[in-house]
Amino acid sequence: MPNNADDFARELAKQIQQVEAAGSELHRKMGLDLLRVLIDKTPIGNRELWKINKGRSKRKLLPKGYVGGHLRHNWQVTIDRTTDAELDGISRSAAATYRREEPKVLRAPFGSIIYIQNPVPYSIPVMERGTSTQAPSGTFRVTIQEIAVKYNAQVGG
């Protein structure tokens, strides 16, 4: 128990630091989980499932302009701002995209907004509306619900 105002102020400051440290850790942990799950659930084109190839037993065709892994490659993390800049390239591996974006989440200050976004124009139909047969329920809402359930008790739910 503090003896005077100075002791009380020091004790209060110490408790605030502990709360901020715990909150910062949880903030980043939730951000990393959300990033990992969204990247993992991003469909990569499967020629076997495309209408253009139904009934074709041999060589599978690619739709004009198709680049596999571009959607997965474009997951981006920004702090306290959004972006609409689409990245060039592909990432068939979820790990490559995660490794690129993970440090941004780890640097996020406590209380900041961690934006995890994908500015590819077809990300909304695929990831939210379920236009991909690999993710017919979409992935945004499903993932948000999974993360909310996972962390509900830790955030005071």
N, CA, C and O atoms as a DFTB+ gen file, in Angstrom:
628 C
 N C O
     1  1       0.846      -1.178       0.000
     2  2       0.000       0.000       0.000
     3  2       0.888       1.238       0.000
     4  3       1.801       1.336       0.821
     5  1       0.642       2.178      -0.898
     6  2       1.484       3.378      -0.973
     7  2       1.340       4.237       0.288
     8  3       0.267       4.332       0.885
     9  1       2.476       4.865       0.673
    10  2       2.495       5.706       1.867
    11  2       2.162       7.162       1.570
    12  3       1.648       7.872       2.434
    13  1       2.453       7.605       0.359
    14  2       2.183       8.993       0.017
    15  2       1.834       9.114      -1.465
    16  3       1.740       8.114      -2.178
    17  1       1.648      10.332      -1.906
    18  2       1.236      10.575      -3.292
    19  2       2.301      10.114      -4.287
    20  3       1.969       9.602      -5.356
    21  1       3.568      10.290      -3.946
    22  2       4.640       9.862      -4.856
    23  2       4.652       8.343      -5.004
    24  3       4.795       7.828      -6.113
    25  1       4.503       7.626      -3.894
    26  2       4.442       6.164      -3.953
    27  2       3.243       5.707      -4.773
    28  3       3.341       4.782      -5.579
    29  1       2.118       6.366      -4.556
    30  2       0.902       6.027      -5.304
    31  2       1.114       6.252      -6.799
    32  3       0.721       5.414      -7.610
    33  1       1.724       7.360      -7.166
    34  2       1.969       7.677      -8.581
    35  2       2.904       6.647      -9.213
    36  3       2.680       6.211     -10.342
    37  1       3.949       6.259      -8.483
    38  2       4.875       5.233      -9.005
    39  2       4.172       3.890      -9.194
    40  3       4.360       3.223     -10.211
    41  1       3.366       3.500      -8.215
    42  2       2.634       2.234      -8.296
    43  2       1.633       2.254      -9.460
    44  3       1.497       1.277     -10.196
    45  1       0.954       3.358      -9.604
    46  2       0.001       3.503     -10.701
    47  2       0.711       3.442     -12.047
    48  3       0.234       2.774     -12.964
    49  1       1.829       4.121     -12.180
    50  2       2.609       4.099     -13.426
    51  2       3.075       2.680     -13.745
    52  3       3.053       2.258     -14.902
    53  1       3.492       1.954     -12.724
    54  2       3.933       0.563     -12.910
    55  2       2.779      -0.308     -13.411
    56  3       2.962      -1.119     -14.319
    57  1       1.610      -0.144     -12.832
    58  2       0.442      -0.914     -13.261
    59  2       0.025      -0.548     -14.681
    60  3      -0.371      -1.420     -15.455
    61  1       0.109       0.715     -15.023
    62  2      -0.218       1.158     -16.388
    63  2       0.738       0.509     -17.385
    64  3       0.310       0.041     -18.440
    65  1       2.018       0.477     -17.061
    66  2       3.006      -0.162     -17.935
    67  2       2.697      -1.647     -18.131
    68  3       2.828      -2.170     -19.238
    69  1       2.289      -2.320     -17.061
    70  2       1.958      -3.743     -17.157
    71  2       0.733      -3.956     -18.046
    72  3       0.713      -4.878     -18.863
    73  1      -0.275      -3.119     -17.894
    74  2      -1.479      -3.229     -18.722
    75  2      -1.143      -2.947     -20.180
    76  3      -1.602      -3.664     -21.069
    77  1      -0.347      -1.913     -20.437
    78  2       0.039      -1.589     -21.805
    79  2       0.862      -2.708     -22.433
    80  3       0.676      -3.030     -23.607
    81  1       1.762      -3.297     -21.670
    82  2       2.575      -4.395     -22.188
    83  2       1.697      -5.596     -22.538
    84  3       1.862      -6.203     -23.596
    85  1       0.776      -5.934     -21.659
    86  2      -0.121      -7.065     -21.919
    87  2      -1.032      -6.760     -23.107
    88  3      -1.260      -7.618     -23.959
    89  1      -1.548      -5.533     -23.157
    90  2      -2.405      -5.137     -24.277
    91  2      -1.656      -5.133     -25.587
    92  3      -2.191      -5.560     -26.610
    93  1      -0.426      -4.660     -25.573
    94  2       0.399      -4.628     -26.786
    95  2       0.663      -6.039     -27.296
    96  3       0.589      -6.306     -28.495
    97  1       0.969      -6.931     -26.368
    98  2       1.222      -8.326     -26.757
    99  2      -0.028      -8.953     -27.387
   100  3       0.062      -9.617     -28.420
   101  1      -1.179      -8.743     -26.768
   102  2      -2.432      -9.288     -27.289
   103  2      -2.787      -8.664     -28.635
   104  3      -3.233      -9.363     -29.545
   105  1      -2.592      -7.366     -28.764
   106  2      -2.838      -6.623     -30.004
   107  2      -2.057      -7.242     -31.160
   108  3      -2.613      -7.511     -32.225
   109  1      -0.786      -7.460     -30.941
   110  2       0.076      -8.027     -31.988
   111  2      -0.259      -9.494     -32.255
   112  3      -0.275      -9.932     -33.405
   113  1      -0.525     -10.242     -31.196
   114  2      -0.847     -11.667     -31.347
   115  2      -2.115     -11.840     -32.188
   116  3      -2.164     -12.692     -33.075
   117  1      -3.134     -11.032     -31.905
   118  2      -4.377     -11.101     -32.682
   119  2      -4.115     -10.697     -34.131
   120  3      -4.636     -11.324     -35.054
   121  1      -3.315      -9.659     -34.333
   122  2      -2.980      -9.226     -35.689
   123  2      -2.257     -10.311     -36.474
   124  3      -2.555     -10.544     -37.645
   125  1      -1.311     -10.967     -35.829
   126  2      -0.562     -12.040     -36.493
   127  2      -1.464     -13.226     -36.824
   128  3      -1.364     -13.803     -37.907
   129  1      -2.341     -13.588     -35.892
   130  2      -3.275     -14.692     -36.153
   131  2      -4.187     -14.362     -37.334
   132  3      -4.389     -15.188     -38.223
   133  1      -4.726     -13.162     -37.332
   134  2      -5.617     -12.755     -38.414
   135  2      -4.892     -12.765     -39.748
   136  3      -5.426     -13.256     -40.743
   137  1      -3.687     -12.230     -39.776
   138  2      -2.888     -12.223     -41.005
   139  2      -2.625     -13.643     -41.492
   140  3      -2.820     -13.946     -42.669
   141  1      -2.184     -14.512     -40.589
   142  2      -1.847     -15.888     -40.968
   143  2      -3.056     -16.623     -41.537
   144  3      -2.955     -17.292     -42.566
   145  1      -4.193     -16.498     -40.869
   146  2      -5.383     -17.229     -41.298
   147  2      -5.886     -16.696     -42.645
   148  3      -6.259     -17.480     -43.518
   149  1      -5.898     -15.380     -42.817
   150  2      -6.354     -14.823     -44.095
   151  2      -5.459     -15.274     -45.243
   152  3      -5.947     -15.650     -46.309
   153  1      -4.159     -15.235     -45.023
   154  2      -3.236     -15.677     -46.069
   155  2      -3.437     -17.161     -46.359
   156  3      -3.522     -17.567     -47.518
   157  1      -3.513     -17.965     -45.306
   158  2      -3.687     -19.418     -45.486
   159  2      -4.975     -19.763     -46.231
   160  3      -5.005     -20.710     -47.016
   161  1      -6.033     -19.002     -45.987
   162  2      -7.325     -19.306     -46.603
   163  2      -7.486     -18.730     -48.008
   164  3      -8.499     -18.973     -48.664
   165  1      -6.508     -17.979     -48.466
   166  2      -6.617     -17.381     -49.792
   167  2      -6.484     -18.471     -50.854
   168  3      -5.466     -19.160     -50.917
   169  1      -7.507     -18.626     -51.683
   170  2      -7.450     -19.663     -52.711
   171  2      -6.368     -19.378     -53.760
   172  3      -6.123     -18.232     -54.135
   173  1      -5.750     -20.426     -54.202
   174  2      -4.818     -20.386     -55.336
   175  2      -5.505     -21.181     -56.436
   176  3      -6.042     -22.262     -56.192
   177  1      -5.482     -20.642     -57.640
   178  2      -6.194     -21.289     -58.744
   179  2      -5.929     -22.780     -58.874
   180  3      -4.784     -23.229     -58.810
   181  1      -6.992     -23.533     -59.055
   182  2      -6.911     -24.974     -59.244
   183  2      -7.554     -25.301     -60.594
   184  3      -8.778     -25.279     -60.721
   185  1      -6.751     -25.596     -61.575
   186  2      -7.241     -25.828     -62.948
   187  2      -8.318     -26.901     -63.026
   188  3      -9.186     -26.860     -63.898
   189  1      -8.257     -27.852     -62.116
   190  2      -9.230     -28.945     -62.129
   191  2     -10.657     -28.438     -61.871
   192  3     -11.626     -29.053     -62.317
   193  1     -10.778     -27.331     -61.160
   194  2     -12.086     -26.830     -60.751
   195  2     -12.688     -25.806     -61.721
   196  3     -13.863     -25.460     -61.600
   197  1     -11.903     -25.327     -62.666
   198  2     -12.374     -24.248     -63.538
   199  2     -13.322     -24.757     -64.610
   200  3     -13.114     -25.830     -65.178
   201  1     -14.364     -23.981     -64.885
   202  2     -15.351     -24.337     -65.907
   203  2     -14.688     -24.613     -67.253
   204  3     -15.086     -25.523     -67.980
   205  1     -13.671     -23.812     -67.574
   206  2     -12.983     -23.939     -68.864
   207  2     -12.401     -25.344     -69.053
   208  3     -12.191     -25.778     -70.185
   209  1     -12.140     -26.052     -67.957
   210  2     -11.495     -27.366     -68.024
   211  2     -12.415     -28.529     -67.686
   212  3     -11.965     -29.674     -67.657
   213  1     -13.685     -28.264     -67.431
   214  2     -14.618     -29.355     -67.127
   215  2     -14.683     -30.312     -68.315
   216  3     -14.898     -29.898     -69.454
   217  1     -14.497     -31.577     -68.031
   218  2     -14.550     -32.590     -69.065
   219  2     -13.241     -32.797     -69.825
   220  3     -13.154     -33.696     -70.662
   221  1     -12.240     -31.995     -69.553
   222  2     -10.937     -32.152     -70.221
   223  2     -10.093     -33.113     -69.394
   224  3      -9.851     -32.863     -68.213
   225  1      -9.657     -34.174     -69.980
   226  2      -8.886     -35.157     -69.220
   227  2      -7.383     -34.881     -69.283
   228  3      -6.637     -35.284     -68.390
   229  1      -6.949     -34.209     -70.317
   230  2      -5.505     -33.982     -70.490
   231  2      -5.131     -32.565     -70.071
   232  3      -5.447     -32.114     -68.970
   233  1      -4.454     -31.884     -70.976
   234  2      -3.930     -30.539     -70.723
   235  2      -5.030     -29.592     -70.223
   236  3      -6.071     -29.439     -70.861
   237  1      -4.780     -28.973     -69.089
   238  2      -5.739     -28.032     -68.509
   239  2      -5.399     -26.624     -68.974
   240  3      -4.233     -26.230     -68.980
   241  1      -6.412     -25.872     -69.360
   242  2      -6.231     -24.523     -69.871
   243  2      -6.217     -23.495     -68.752
   244  3      -6.774     -23.719     -67.677
   245  1      -5.575     -22.371     -69.018
   246  2      -5.572     -21.235     -68.104
   247  2      -6.418     -20.127     -68.706
   248  3      -6.319     -19.865     -69.905
   249  1      -7.249     -19.469     -67.905
   250  2      -7.960     -18.307     -68.426
   251  2      -6.967     -17.227     -68.842
   252  3      -5.889     -17.108     -68.260
   253  1      -7.333     -16.450     -69.840
   254  2      -6.457     -15.403     -70.355
   255  2      -6.069     -14.449     -69.221
   256  3      -6.928     -13.965     -68.484
   257  1      -4.774     -14.187     -69.094
   258  2      -4.267     -13.257     -68.100
   259  2      -4.123     -13.813     -66.692
   260  3      -3.732     -13.088     -65.777
   261  1      -4.433     -15.094     -66.508
   262  2      -4.377     -15.672     -65.162
   263  2      -2.937     -15.767     -64.651
   264  3      -2.031     -16.206     -65.361
   265  1      -2.757     -15.343     -63.401
   266  2      -1.471     -15.467     -62.724
   267  2      -1.751     -16.062     -61.347
   268  3      -2.280     -15.367     -60.480
   269  1      -1.415     -17.313     -61.130
   270  2      -1.698     -17.980     -59.860
   271  2      -0.855     -17.451     -58.715
   272  3       0.364     -17.338     -58.844
   273  1      -1.481     -17.129     -57.610
   274  2      -0.785     -16.678     -56.420
   275  2      -0.734     -15.167     -56.250
   276  3      -0.184     -14.672     -55.266
   277  1      -1.306     -14.427     -57.204
   278  2      -1.271     -12.965     -57.110
   279  2      -2.134     -12.457     -55.951
   280  3      -1.749     -11.521     -55.250
   281  1      -3.289     -13.070     -55.754
   282  2      -4.167     -12.663     -54.655
   283  2      -3.484     -12.907     -53.310
   284  3      -3.496     -12.039     -52.438
   285  1      -2.898     -14.070     -53.146
   286  2      -2.204     -14.396     -51.895
   287  2      -1.021     -13.450     -51.669
   288  3      -0.752     -13.057     -50.533
   289  1      -0.336     -13.094     -52.712
   290  2       0.830     -12.215     -52.621
   291  2       0.459     -10.810     -52.142
   292  3       1.292     -10.116     -51.558
   293  1      -0.765     -10.393     -52.380
   294  2      -1.151      -9.009     -52.129
   295  2      -1.705      -8.709     -50.746
   296  3      -2.196      -7.604     -50.517
   297  1      -1.642      -9.658     -49.815
   298  2      -2.009      -9.307     -48.443
   299  2      -0.973      -8.328     -47.924
   300  3       0.230      -8.573     -48.009
   301  1      -1.456      -7.213     -47.383
   302  2      -0.561      -6.162     -46.914
   303  2      -1.007      -5.651     -45.550
   304  3      -2.200      -5.551     -45.262
   305  1      -0.024      -5.331     -44.723
   306  2      -0.274      -4.760     -43.407
   307  2       0.177      -3.306     -43.435
   308  3       1.285      -2.994     -43.871
   309  1      -0.690      -2.430     -42.967
   310  2      -0.332      -1.034     -42.743
   311  2      -0.824      -0.659     -41.352
   312  3      -1.744      -1.276     -40.815
   313  1      -0.210       0.339     -40.792
   314  2      -0.559       0.773     -39.435
   315  2      -1.163       2.181     -39.511
   316  3      -0.547       3.115     -40.024
   317  1      -2.379       2.300     -38.988
   318  2      -3.101       3.572     -38.894
   319  2      -3.386       4.231     -40.244
   320  3      -3.674       5.427     -40.295
   321  1      -3.311       3.484     -41.318
   322  2      -3.680       3.995     -42.644
   323  2      -3.957       2.793     -43.544
   324  3      -3.516       1.678     -43.265
   325  1      -4.681       3.033     -44.605
   326  2      -4.957       1.961     -45.556
   327  2      -4.112       2.168     -46.808
   328  3      -3.439       3.188     -46.958
   329  1      -4.157       1.207     -47.683
   330  2      -3.465       1.329     -48.960
   331  2      -4.345       0.745     -50.054
   332  3      -5.146      -0.157     -49.809
   333  1      -4.187       1.267     -51.254
   334  2      -4.854       0.672     -52.404
   335  2      -3.819       0.284     -53.458
   336  3      -4.158       0.032     -54.615
   337  1      -2.552       0.239     -53.040
   338  2      -1.458      -0.100     -53.947
   339  2      -1.354      -1.613     -54.111
   340  3      -1.057      -2.330     -53.156
   341  1      -1.595      -2.081     -55.306
   342  2      -1.476      -3.509     -55.610
   343  2      -0.007      -3.840     -55.863
   344  3       0.685      -3.104     -56.566
   345  1       0.464      -4.937     -55.297
   346  2       1.850      -5.369     -55.463
   347  2       1.994      -6.238     -56.704
   348  3       1.102      -7.021     -57.031
   349  1       3.116      -6.097     -57.389
   350  2       3.432      -7.003     -58.490
   351  2       3.954      -8.307     -57.899
   352  3       4.570      -8.309     -56.833
   353  1       3.710      -9.397     -58.582
   354  2       4.288     -10.659     -58.161
   355  2       3.262     -11.683     -57.729
   356  3       2.057     -11.430     -57.707
   357  1       3.783     -12.844     -57.387
   358  2       2.952     -13.953     -56.931
   359  2       3.593     -14.598     -55.706
   360  3       4.804     -14.512     -55.504
   361  1       2.764     -15.238     -54.901
   362  2       3.229     -16.032     -53.758
   363  2       2.335     -17.253     -53.683
   364  3       1.232     -17.188     -53.142
   365  1       2.799     -18.346     -54.214
   366  2       2.026     -19.576     -54.086
   367  2       2.143     -20.094     -52.657
   368  3       1.279     -20.827     -52.176
   369  1       3.221     -19.703     -51.988
   370  2       3.447     -20.116     -50.607
   371  2       2.890     -19.057     -49.658
   372  3       3.207     -17.875     -49.784
   373  1       2.072     -19.482     -48.723
   374  2       1.549     -18.562     -47.709
   375  2       2.680     -18.031     -46.837
   376  3       2.639     -16.884     -46.391
   377  1       3.680     -18.856     -46.596
   378  2       4.782     -18.473     -45.707
   379  2       5.537     -17.258     -46.219
   380  3       5.958     -16.418     -45.423
   381  1       5.716     -17.145     -47.517
   382  2       6.461     -16.012     -48.077
   383  2       5.742     -14.693     -47.808
   384  3       6.372     -13.710     -47.418
   385  1       4.447     -14.670     -48.012
   386  2       3.673     -13.448     -47.761
   387  2       3.663     -13.144     -46.269
   388  3       3.817     -11.988     -45.876
   389  1       3.487     -14.143     -45.449
   390  2       3.464     -13.948     -43.999
   391  2       4.797     -13.373     -43.515
   392  3       4.814     -12.423     -42.732
   393  1       5.907     -13.941     -43.974
   394  2       7.230     -13.451     -43.557
   395  2       7.439     -11.992     -43.955
   396  3       8.064     -11.229     -43.220
   397  1       6.921     -11.611     -45.105
   398  2       7.073     -10.230     -45.577
   399  2       6.274      -9.253     -44.703
   400  3       6.743      -8.146     -44.435
   401  1       5.087      -9.646     -44.262
   402  2       4.190      -8.732     -43.552
   403  2       4.275      -8.820     -42.032
   404  3       3.918      -7.865     -41.343
   405  1       4.738      -9.937     -41.503
   406  2       4.816     -10.140     -40.051
   407  2       5.550      -9.021     -39.313
   408  3       5.059      -8.571     -38.278
   409  1       6.701      -8.551     -39.798
   410  2       7.412      -7.497     -39.056
   411  2       6.588      -6.214     -38.880
   412  3       6.762      -5.495     -37.896
   413  1       5.710      -5.935     -39.815
   414  2       4.881      -4.734     -39.706
   415  2       3.928      -4.852     -38.520
   416  3       3.716      -3.884     -37.789
   417  1       3.360      -6.027     -38.334
   418  2       2.469      -6.250     -37.188
   419  2       3.266      -6.151     -35.895
   420  3       2.800      -5.557     -34.922
   421  1       4.445      -6.720     -35.877
   422  2       5.268      -6.725     -34.666
   423  2       5.715      -5.318     -34.258
   424  3       6.016      -5.079     -33.089
   425  1       5.758      -4.399     -35.208
   426  2       6.145      -3.015     -34.905
   427  2       4.945      -2.132     -34.547
   428  3       5.122      -0.961     -34.210
   429  1       3.756      -2.666     -34.613
   430  2       2.555      -1.858     -34.364
   431  2       2.510      -1.397     -32.912
   432  3       2.529      -2.218     -31.995
   433  1       2.451      -0.095     -32.704
   434  2       2.359       0.393     -31.323
   435  2       1.004       0.058     -30.701
   436  3      -0.004      -0.064     -31.397
   437  1       1.004      -0.084     -29.403
   438  2      -0.230      -0.361     -28.674
   439  2      -1.232       0.756     -28.950
   440  3      -0.890       1.936     -28.886
   441  1      -2.456       0.379     -29.253
   442  2      -3.501       1.351     -29.530
   443  2      -3.616       1.742     -30.985
   444  3      -4.559       2.434     -31.369
   445  1      -2.670       1.309     -31.802
   446  2      -2.741       1.633     -33.231
   447  2      -3.749       0.710     -33.915
   448  3      -4.165      -0.304     -33.354
   449  1      -4.123       1.072     -35.107
   450  2      -5.013       0.226     -35.906
   451  2      -4.146      -0.543     -36.892
   452  3      -3.420       0.044     -37.694
   453  1      -4.233      -1.853     -36.818
   454  2      -3.509      -2.712     -37.756
   455  2      -4.471      -3.050     -38.891
   456  3      -5.451      -3.767     -38.693
   457  1      -4.186      -2.534     -40.068
   458  2      -5.000      -2.846     -41.240
   459  2      -4.377      -4.029     -41.965
   460  3      -3.192      -4.012     -42.298
   461  1      -5.178      -5.045     -42.203
   462  2      -4.755      -6.191     -43.008
   463  2      -5.679      -6.178     -44.213
   464  3      -6.878      -6.433     -44.095
   465  1      -5.115      -5.884     -45.358
   466  2      -5.952      -5.637     -46.525
   467  2      -5.365      -6.263     -47.779
   468  3      -4.187      -6.613     -47.837
   469  1      -6.216      -6.390     -48.769
   470  2      -5.814      -6.940     -50.050
   471  2      -6.466      -6.081     -51.132
   472  3      -7.667      -6.196     -51.375
   473  1      -5.678      -5.218     -51.786
   474  2      -6.253      -4.281     -52.739
   475  2      -6.489      -4.839     -54.154
   476  3      -6.871      -4.087     -55.050
   477  1      -6.271      -6.119     -54.362
   478  2      -6.541      -6.707     -55.680
   479  2      -8.047      -6.578     -55.949
   480  3      -8.858      -6.928     -55.091
   481  1      -8.423      -6.080     -57.129
   482  2      -9.853      -5.825     -57.389
   483  2     -10.770      -7.030     -57.169
   484  3     -11.919      -6.853     -56.765
   485  1     -10.298      -8.227     -57.420
   486  2     -11.173      -9.392     -57.254
   487  2     -11.095     -10.001     -55.851
   488  3     -11.653     -11.073     -55.615
   489  1     -10.415      -9.338     -54.927
   490  2     -10.327      -9.894     -53.567
   491  2     -11.686      -9.918     -52.874
   492  3     -11.984     -10.874     -52.158
   493  1     -12.506      -8.911     -53.063
   494  2     -13.816      -8.879     -52.404
   495  2     -14.713     -10.009     -52.909
   496  3     -15.264     -10.744     -52.090
   497  1     -14.883     -10.181     -54.229
   498  2     -15.727     -11.308     -54.663
   499  2     -15.212     -12.670     -54.173
   500  3     -15.996     -13.520     -53.753
   501  1     -13.910     -12.864     -54.230
   502  2     -13.350     -14.160     -53.845
   503  2     -13.380     -14.349     -52.328
   504  3     -13.838     -15.378     -51.831
   505  1     -12.889     -13.350     -51.601
   506  2     -12.686     -13.511     -50.168
   507  2     -13.938     -13.209     -49.332
   508  3     -14.053     -13.690     -48.204
   509  1     -14.867     -12.427     -49.865
   510  2     -16.045     -12.088     -49.085
   511  2     -17.306     -12.748     -49.613
   512  3     -18.122     -13.245     -48.837
   513  1     -17.466     -12.756     -50.909
   514  2     -18.710     -13.270     -51.487
   515  2     -18.647     -14.746     -51.834
   516  3     -19.660     -15.335     -52.209
   517  1     -17.478     -15.352     -51.714
   518  2     -17.367     -16.786     -51.938
   519  2     -17.473     -17.212     -53.390
   520  3     -18.021     -18.274     -53.683
   521  1     -16.951     -16.392     -54.316
   522  2     -17.028     -16.760     -55.728
   523  2     -16.034     -17.852     -56.104
   524  3     -16.106     -18.402     -57.203
   525  1     -15.120     -18.166     -55.215
   526  2     -14.187     -19.258     -55.461
   527  2     -14.785     -20.555     -54.924
   528  3     -15.298     -20.594     -53.806
   529  1     -14.715     -21.606     -55.723
   530  2     -15.221     -22.892     -55.250
   531  2     -14.365     -23.443     -54.103
   532  3     -14.804     -24.328     -53.369
   533  1     -13.154     -22.921     -53.953
   534  2     -12.285     -23.351     -52.858
   535  2     -12.662     -22.669     -51.537
   536  3     -12.285     -23.129     -50.459
   537  1     -13.407     -21.570     -51.637
   538  2     -13.848     -20.852     -50.430
   539  2     -15.278     -20.368     -50.666
   540  3     -15.520     -19.162     -50.719
   541  1     -16.230     -21.296     -50.810
   542  2     -17.595     -20.913     -51.168
   543  2     -18.314     -20.056     -50.129
   544  3     -19.310     -19.406     -50.449
   545  1     -17.833     -20.046     -48.912
   546  2     -18.419     -19.193     -47.876
   547  2     -17.643     -17.887     -47.723
   548  3     -17.916     -17.097     -46.820
   549  1     -16.684     -17.667     -48.604
   550  2     -15.800     -16.525     -48.434
   551  2     -14.835     -16.814     -47.301
   552  3     -14.831     -17.913     -46.746
   553  1     -14.021     -15.838     -46.958
   554  2     -13.088     -16.053     -45.855
   555  2     -13.056     -14.898     -44.866
   556  3     -12.722     -15.116     -43.702
   557  1     -13.388     -13.684     -45.277
   558  2     -13.300     -12.539     -44.365
   559  2     -14.145     -12.749     -43.116
   560  3     -13.617     -12.773     -42.004
   561  1     -15.444     -12.899     -43.293
   562  2     -16.346     -13.024     -42.139
   563  2     -16.022     -14.256     -41.305
   564  3     -16.018     -14.200     -40.076
   565  1     -15.755     -15.350     -41.970
   566  2     -15.440     -16.596     -41.278
   567  2     -14.199     -16.413     -40.406
   568  3     -14.172     -16.841     -39.252
   569  1     -13.186     -15.780     -40.961
   570  2     -11.936     -15.571     -40.228
   571  2     -12.127     -14.620     -39.061
   572  3     -11.630     -14.878     -37.965
   573  1     -12.838     -13.527     -39.282
   574  2     -13.095     -12.572     -38.202
   575  2     -13.835     -13.270     -37.056
   576  3     -13.518     -13.058     -35.885
   577  1     -14.812     -14.094     -37.397
   578  2     -15.550     -14.823     -36.360
   579  2     -14.640     -15.783     -35.597
   580  3     -14.724     -15.881     -34.373
   581  1     -13.776     -16.485     -36.317
   582  2     -12.846     -17.416     -35.659
   583  2     -11.940     -16.679     -34.676
   584  3     -11.749     -17.124     -33.544
   585  1     -11.388     -15.558     -35.112
   586  2     -10.481     -14.788     -34.252
   587  2     -11.245     -14.220     -33.062
   588  3     -10.739     -14.231     -31.940
   589  1     -12.454     -13.726     -33.296
   590  2     -13.268     -13.168     -32.205
   591  2     -13.557     -14.229     -31.144
   592  3     -13.461     -13.959     -29.947
   593  1     -13.907     -15.427     -31.585
   594  2     -14.183     -16.509     -30.638
   595  2     -12.909     -16.883     -29.882
   596  3     -12.935     -17.080     -28.667
   597  1     -11.814     -16.977     -30.597
   598  2     -10.544     -17.378     -29.984
   599  2     -10.105     -16.411     -28.885
   600  3      -9.602     -16.836     -27.845
   601  1     -10.298     -15.106     -29.118
   602  2      -9.793     -14.105     -28.189
   603  2     -10.871     -13.462     -27.313
   604  3     -10.577     -12.535     -26.558
   605  1     -12.084     -13.929     -27.403
   606  2     -13.205     -13.310     -26.686
   607  2     -12.928     -13.144     -25.199
   608  3     -13.127     -12.055     -24.661
   609  1     -12.487     -14.163     -24.539
   610  2     -12.253     -14.086     -23.088
   611  2     -11.107     -13.134     -22.753
   612  3     -11.129     -12.478     -21.712
   613  1     -10.116     -13.056     -23.624
   614  2      -8.952     -12.218     -23.336
   615  2      -9.220     -10.733     -23.510
   616  3      -8.510      -9.901     -22.946
   617  1     -10.232     -10.400     -24.282
   618  2     -10.532      -8.972     -24.494
   619  2     -11.741      -8.525     -23.693
   620  3     -12.317      -7.469     -23.957
   621  1     -12.116      -9.321     -22.729
   622  2     -13.169      -8.918     -21.794
   623  2     -14.565      -9.258     -22.244
   624  3     -15.534      -8.698     -21.733
   625  1     -14.690     -10.191     -23.217
   626  2     -16.015     -10.586     -23.715
   627  2     -16.628     -11.520     -22.773
   628  3     -17.747     -11.979     -22.999
